[in-house]
Amino acid sequence: MNLETKKSAKELIQNAVLFHMNQKPLERITVTEICKSIGIGRSTFYLYYSDCFQVWESIQNAFCDQLNVILNRLQDGDDQESVLTIHRAMSELIRENQQAYDILIHTQVESPAMKRVISSVMELMRKNLRDRTQLDEKSLD
């Protein structure tokens, strides 16, 4: 199986899990149900994931990783232009991952992924506050 086919199969599985999560809780979604909905065999599913929970974890991790890349770019720049660029990037990330974002925000508030997002944002805010405080102290000297 080539890389593109592998990526395509994983995306199909992820999209199917997201679709079904909009219909019912993750714990009630079966591998058989996912496979039937996208026309793949269970063996194909198990090539990539052990269960539907692992699919959801993979989706959350990918979203958080992409968000952290964006947030780290914000740490590197402090001018108005970079803030607008980061805002656009975050908006695009949310738009591209709308289903996952909606599920994450509305039903998975206590999930490890949400805790990672909150932790990343809080750390960025602490760093920015420390940096601004140091700048203010230097300007007083």
Disulfide bonds with the S-S distance in Angstrom:
none
